[in-house]
Amino acid sequence: MNYCEKCHHLNHNEECSYCGNKKLRSITDGDVCFLIEKPMIWAEMLKEKLDNAEIPFECVGGMGAAMAIKAGPYLENYQFYVPYIHYSKAKIIIDEMFSQDQSIE
């Protein structure tokens, strides 16, 4: 498994399939990896699930605080990142929450 330090995605290829970065390296347990991006309502549920599973995570809003206040928090999308050592466990939670209905992406 390869890791892109630029966008934090995991890759099976030699080039990042998300950002095109060609300087990938082997993943380490401490690397922070992109998990998923979800709108606010799903993000709040996911935060609770990750907390309950004791999985450390970082949740980053895409709009920024000022824009989210102006546009409304319901339009905000959040990106989740987890340490690679917890990635598999977090991915199981994602699959349980979102595999039932693909329309919630």
Contact map, one row per residue, 1 for C-alpha under 8 A:
111000000111000000000000011000000000000000000000000000000000000000000000000000000000000000000000000000000
111100000111110000000001111000000000000000000000000000000000000000000000000000000000000000000000000000000
111110011110000000000001111000000000000000000000000000000000000000000000000000000000000000000000000000000
011111111110000100001011100000000000000000000000000000000000000000000000000000000000000000000000000000000
001111111000000000000001000000000000000000000000000000000000000000000000000000000000000000000000000000000
000111110000000000101000000000000000000000000000000000000000000000000000000000000000000000000000000000000
000111111000000001100000000000000100000000000000000000000000000000000000000000000000000000000000000000000
001111111100000000000000000000011100000000000000000000000000000000000000000000000000000000000000000000000
001110111110000101000000000000001100000000000000000000000000000000000000000000000000000000000000000000000
111100011111000100000000001000001100000000000000000000000000000000000000000000000000000000000000000000000
111100001111111110000000000000000000000000000000000000000000000000000000000000000000000000000000000000000
110000000111110000000000000000000000000000000000000000000000000000000000000000000000000000000000000000000
010000000011111110000000000000000000000000000000000000000000000000000000000000000000000000000000000000000
010000000011111100000111000000000000000000000000000000000000000000000000000000000000000000000000000000000
000000000010111110011111000000000000000000000000000000000000000000000000000000000000000000000000000000000
000100001110111111111101000000000000000000000000000000000000000000000000000000000000000000000000000000000
000000000010101111110000000000000000000000000000000000000000000000000000000000000000000000000000000000000
000000101000000111110000000000000000000000000000000000000000000000000000000000000000000000000000000000000
000001100000000111111000000000000000000000000000000000000000000000000000000000000000000000000000000000000
000000000000001111111100000000000000000000000000000000000000000000000000000000000000000000000000000000000
000101000000001100111111000000000000000000000000000000000000000000000000000000000000000000000000000000000
000000000000011100011111000000000000000000000000000000000000000000000000000000000000000000000000000000000
000100000000011000001111100000000000000000000000000000000000000000000000000000000000000000000000000000000
011110000000011100001111110000000000000000000000000000000000000000000000000000000000000000000000000000000
011100000000000000000011111000000000000000000000000000000000000000000000000000000000000000000000000000000
111000000000000000000001111100000000000000000000000000000000000000000000000000000000000000000000000000000
111000000100000000000000111110100000000000000000000000000000000000000000000000000001000000000000000000000
000000000000000000000000011111100000000000000000000000000000000000000000000000000001100000000000000000000
000000000000000000000000001111100000000000000000000000000000000000000000000000000011100000000000000000000
000000000000000000000000000111110000000000000000000000000000000000000000000000000011100000000000000000000
000000000000000000000000001111111000000000000000000000000000000000000000000000000011000000000000000000000
000000010000000000000000000001111100000000000000000000000000000000000000000000001111000000000000000000000
000000011100000000000000000000111110000000000000000000000000000000000000000000001111001000000000000000000
000000111100000000000000000000011111000000000000000000000000000000000000000000111100000000000000000000000
000000000000000000000000000000001111100000000000000000000000000000000000000000111100001001100000000000000
000000000000000000000000000000000111110000000000000000000000000000000000000000111000000000000000000000000
000000000000000000000000000000000011111000000000000000000000000000000000000011110000000000000000000000000
000000000000000000000000000000000001111101100000000000000000000000000000000011100000000000000000000000001
000000000000000000000000000000000000111111100000000000000000000000000000011111000000000000000000000000000
000000000000000000000000000000000000011111110000000000000000000000000000111111000000000000000000000000000
000000000000000000000000000000000000001111111000000000000000000000000000010000000000000000000000000000000
000000000000000000000000000000000000011111111100000000000000000000000000000000000000000000000000000000000
000000000000000000000000000000000000011111111110000000000000000000000000000011000000000000000000000000000
000000000000000000000000000000000000000111111111000000000000000000000000000000000000000000000000000000000
000000000000000000000000000000000000000011111111100000000000000000000000000000000000000000000000000000000
000000000000000000000000000000000000000001111111110000000000000000000000000000000000000000000100000000000
000000000000000000000000000000000000000000111111111000000000000000000000000000000000000000000000000000000
000000000000000000000000000000000000000000011111111100000000000000000000000000000000000000000000000000000
000000000000000000000000000000000000000000001111111110000000000000000000000000000000000000001000000000000
000000000000000000000000000000000000000000000111111111111000000000000000000000000000000001001000000000000
000000000000000000000000000000000000000000000011111111110000000000000000000000000000000000000000000000000
000000000000000000000000000000000000000000000001111111100000000000000000000000000000000000000000000000000
000000000000000000000000000000000000000000000000111111100000000000000000000000000000000000000000000000000
000000000000000000000000000000000000000000000000011111110000000000000000000000000000000000000000000000000
000000000000000000000000000000000000000000000000011111111000000000000000000000000100010001000000000000000
000000000000000000000000000000000000000000000000011001111100000000000000000000000110010000000000000000000
000000000000000000000000000000000000000000000000010000111110000000000000000000011110000000000000000000000
000000000000000000000000000000000000000000000000000000011111000000000000000000011100000000000000000000000
000000000000000000000000000000000000000000000000000000001111100000000000000001111000000000000000000000000
000000000000000000000000000000000000000000000000000000000111110000000000000001110000000000000000000000000
000000000000000000000000000000000000000000000000000000000011111110000000000111100000000000000000000000000
000000000000000000000000000000000000000000000000000000000001111100000000000111100000000000000000000000000
000000000000000000000000000000000000000000000000000000000000111111110000000110000000000000000000000000000
000000000000000000000000000000000000000000000000000000000000111111110000000000000000000000000000000000000
000000000000000000000000000000000000000000000000000000000000101111111000000000000000000000000000000000000
000000000000000000000000000000000000000000000000000000000000001111111100000000000000000000000000000000000
000000000000000000000000000000000000000000000000000000000000001111111111000000000000000000000000000000000
000000000000000000000000000000000000000000000000000000000000001111111111101100000000000000000000000000000
000000000000000000000000000000000000000000000000000000000000000011111111100000000000000000000000000000000
000000000000000000000000000000000000000000000000000000000000000001111111000000000000000000000000000000000
000000000000000000000000000000000000000000000000000000000000000000111111101000000000000000000000000000000
000000000000000000000000000000000000000000000000000000000000000000111111111100000000000000000000000000000
000000000000000000000000000000000000000100000000000000000000000000011011111100000000000000000000000000000
000000000000000000000000000000000000001110000000000000000000000000000001111100000000000000000000000000000
000000000000000000000000000000000000001100000000000000000000000000010011111110000000000000000000000000000
000000000000000000000000000000000000001100000000000000000000111000010001111111000000000000000000000000000
000000000000000000000000000000000000111100100000000000000000111000000000001111100000000000000000000000000
000000000000000000000000000000000000111100100000000000000011110000000000000111110000000000000000000000000
000000000000000000000000000000000111110000000000000000000011110000000000000011111000000000000000000000000
000000000000000000000000000000000111100000000000000000001111000000000000000001111100000000000000000000000
000000000000000000000000000000011111000000000000000000001110000000000000000000111110000000000000000000000
000000000000000000000000000000011110000000000000000000111100000000000000000000011111011001000000000000000
000000000000000000000000000011111000000000000000000000011000000000000000000000001111111000000000000000000
000000000000000000000000001111111000000000000000000000000000000000000000000000000111111100000000000000000
000000000000000000000000000111000000000000000000000000000000000000000000000000000011111100000000000000000
000000000000000000000000000000000000000000000000000000110000000000000000000000000111111111000000000000000
000000000000000000000000000000001010000000000000000000000000000000000000000000000111111111100000000000000
000000000000000000000000000000000000000000000000000000000000000000000000000000000001111111110000000000000
000000000000000000000000000000000000000000000000000000000000000000000000000000000000011111111000000000000
000000000000000000000000000000000010000000000000010000100000000000000000000000000100011111111100000000000
000000000000000000000000000000000010000000000000000000000000000000000000000000000000001111111110000000000
000000000000000000000000000000000000000000000000000000000000000000000000000000000000000111111111000000000
000000000000000000000000000000000000000000000000110000000000000000000000000000000000000011111111100000000
000000000000000000000000000000000000000000000100000000000000000000000000000000000000000001111111111000000
000000000000000000000000000000000000000000000000000000000000000000000000000000000000000000111111111000000
000000000000000000000000000000000000000000000000000000000000000000000000000000000000000000011111111100000
000000000000000000000000000000000000000000000000000000000000000000000000000000000000000000001111111100000
000000000000000000000000000000000000000000000000000000000000000000000000000000000000000000000111111111011
000000000000000000000000000000000000000000000000000000000000000000000000000000000000000000000111111111000
000000000000000000000000000000000000000000000000000000000000000000000000000000000000000000000001111111000
000000000000000000000000000000000000000000000000000000000000000000000000000000000000000000000000011111110
000000000000000000000000000000000000000000000000000000000000000000000000000000000000000000000000011111111
000000000000000000000000000000000000000000000000000000000000000000000000000000000000000000000000000011111
000000000000000000000000000000000000000000000000000000000000000000000000000000000000000000000000010011111
000000000000000000000000000000000000010000000000000000000000000000000000000000000000000000000000010001111
